[in-house]
């Protein structure tokens, strides 16, 4: 075995590198995507991400009780949000801000805000007209904002100063962008006191956004239709589920696309590796027909001769597997770091699930063995006298 490997070291190295590319691509993509999906699910659970979203022009707070009685609705949370222009010192480019009202006296039941650093709003009262605010982590990192920074905001035609109290994360804004495109420098989310925001826009006793948690087993389509009908007279847009929520839609599409890519691309490498193994082993077996025949004449059984060539295949494949796992872990960590620039979570780390290693090793070994088994069996099954003779020329038509 060692002699054969030494004589064909270049072919063995090439095949091992192809196998490593296959395993590395498989583990890189799927481990990063699994880490992304795990971070998403954990954040959704801890932040109690809503199931249904809707916005209206202006609706009274009393409507919340009516919505709560809608079949399929488990909980309702209303709020106020407004699009404003943000002014930053030394920045001429237009910056859009989304102001969201937060009631510090009544903790949110859905779409909870997680403070990454700084102080919560109820501990950041400011003297004078300045408004304390929490800012989304993506915008803060892109613009270099820290607790204590000040930005201008054009609120209902009046310029107000927002004092950054803390940097925050929300399951609603894991992906920060406009029209499906990442725009961390041009779009920021700011959470401010609800009463102050309501006073600025004459929204006392009213709301213009609503988040809803569905009851277990509820029909999303039927609930959406009922909610859209109830909100329609208040200038409401059609209610939509998570699938159409911008942040979730981008995150979900990325996970689905990468899972497909992480399956198709490694399959191509695996097919190439199986083909190369079949070619190399077939040529090796063909050049050793006489030795095989002599061994069989001396009484060596087919299984021992076949096992020799299978060992050869397994050594090459296992070398590629070891390199591929290390490569996949390294590249998966880099890919997770790349995701962290676009998707923001309280906790996001790269991890390789055990099932991913089992599947990658199992499929690679099985494909390699099946790809070379026919070439091995075709020779070891020959009778010694037939194996002593050169192979018959092929028939070409």
Secondary structure, 3 states (H helix, E strand, C coil): CHHHHHHCHHHHHHHHHHHHHHHHHHHHHHHHHHHHHHHHHHHHHHCCCCCEEEEEEEEECCHHHHHHCCCCEEEEEEECEEEEEEECCCCCCCEEEEEEEECCCCCCCCCCEEEEEECCHHHCCCCCCCEEEEEEHHHHHHHCCCCCCEEEEEECCEEEEEEEEEEEEEHHHCECEECCEECCCCEEEEEEEHHHHHHHCCCCCEEEEEEEEECCCCCHHHHHHHHHHHHHCCCCCCCEEHHHCHHHHHHHHHHHHHHHHHHHHHHHHHHHHHHHHHHHHHHHHHHCHHHHHHHHHCCCCHHHHHHHHHHHHHHHHHHHHHHHHHHHHHHHHHHHHHHHCCECCCCCCCCCCHHHHHHHHHHHHHHHHHHHHHHHHHHHCCCHHHHHCCCCCCCCC
